Amino acid sequence: MAANTNPIYSIKGQVANNGSTGMNQLVLNAANDYTGIDADVSLVFTASADGSYIRRLRFKAGGTNTASVARIYINNGSTPTTATNNVFYGEVSLPGTTASAVAATIDLDYPMDIAIPGGFRIYFGLATAVAAGWVCTAIAGDYV
C-alpha cells in the first residue's frame, strides 16, 4: 500500500485572528456586501503552504454592540478586492450585547469543518457597524 501523501488530519494546531495586526482585532465597521471586496472586511486566517483545516470560527463581542450579521468569505490567496477571488461562504447572526463586570458576553461558534488549499484565506465582514466590535478567531490546523 502506498504512503498517504495527503493526510486528512492536521499536524500542527493553529489559532489565528488576523496575523498581520495581532490577536486582538476588533471589527467595528460595516462591509455589508456579499462579495467580500469591501475595504471593511477583515482577514481572519491564512492557510499554510501545504493547506489547512478550519474547524470553526469563534465570534466574541468586545463590549456593548447592536445586533449585526457576520459574513464569511473564502479567498483564493489573491487580492480580496477582486470579487472573482472570493466566495461568499456563509453568515451568522450576531446578537446585541451589553458589556458587564458580572456577566459574560456570548461566544458564538460557526462550524466550518473544511480543508482549504495552501495560501487561501478566510475573511469576515459585518453587515452593520457596531460600537465595541467583534473579534473572529479561527480554530484550525496546518498540514505542514
N, C-alpha and C positions, 0 to 999 in steps of 0.2 A: 504494500500500500504506500502511495506517495505521501510525502510530508504535507501538512496543511500550511501553505504559504499565505493564506488569507484567513487568519483566525477571527472567530466571531466574538471573542472576549478581549476586552482592552487589557493592556499590560500595565498601564500607569494611570492612576486616578487624576482627574482634572476638575478643579472648581474654579470657574472663571467669571469675571464681571468686568469686561472691557479692559483687557490687559494694557492698553495704552495710557489709561488715566488712573489705574489702581482699583482697589477692591470696594470703594465706597462711592460708586457712581449713582447719583440720584437724577432721574429723568423727570423734568417738570413740564417741558414744552410739548405742545401737541404736534404730531405729524399728520394725523388724520388722513391718511391715504391708504390705498390698497396695493401699491406697487413697491413700496419701500424706498422710493427715491428722495423723499423729503429730507431736508437738512437736519431735522429734529429726530430722525431715527438714530438709535444708539447701538453700537457694537456690543455684543454680549460675549461671543465666543468665536475663536478661530481654531479650526481643526489642525492637528499636527500634519506634517508632511505625508505620513502614512495613513491619514484619516483618523476619525474619532467617532466615538459612540456617545450620543447625547441621551442621557437617561430622562432628565426632566429640567424644566426651568422653574426657579422659585422666585416669586414676587413678594416683596416686603415693602410696606409703606414706611416712608421716612418721617411720618408725623401726620398732621391733620390734612386730609385731602378730600375733595369732592369725588364722586364716582366717575370712573372712566373705563376705557377698554384698552387693553394691551394687544397690539397686533404684532405678530411674529413673522419674520421673513427669513428665508434661507437664501444666501448669496453665493454665487459660484467662485468667489475669490477675486473677482474683478470689481471695478468701481461700482458702488451701490447706487450712484445717481443715474445709472442707466437701467431702465425698467427691465430690459431683457436679461439682466444679470441676476435678477431677484425672482423668487417665487413667494407669493403670499401663502404661508403655511397654516396659520390658524390665529385664533384670538381668544382672549379670556376676559370676562368682566371683572373689573376691579371695583370693590365697594368703596363707598365713602368711609373715611377713617377719622378717628379722633385721637390725638396724642394724649397719653395719660401716664402719670407717675405710678399708678397702681394696677393698670391693666394692659395687657399686651395687645398690639395691633395684629391683625390676621396675617398668617402666612398662606399664600396660595401657590400650589404646585401645579404646573402644566406639564402633563406627561408627554414625552416625545418618543422615546424608545426607538431611535433610528440611528443608523450609521451614516456618516457624511464623508465624502471624499476629502483627501488632503487639500488644505488651503481654503476649503469652504468656510463660510462664516454664518453666524446667527445674529440677526439684528432684531430690535423691537422698537415700537413707537407707541405713543399714547394717542388716543382719539381726541381727548380734550385736555387742555392744560390743567395742572393741579398746583396746589400751593407748596407742599413739602416735598413732593416727588416720590417716585417708586424706584427701588433697586431690583434689577433682574439678575439672578445668578444662575449660571449653567452648572449642572451636576453631570459630569461626563467622564470619559476615559479615552486615552490616546492609544492608538495601535502603533507603538514605536518599534 
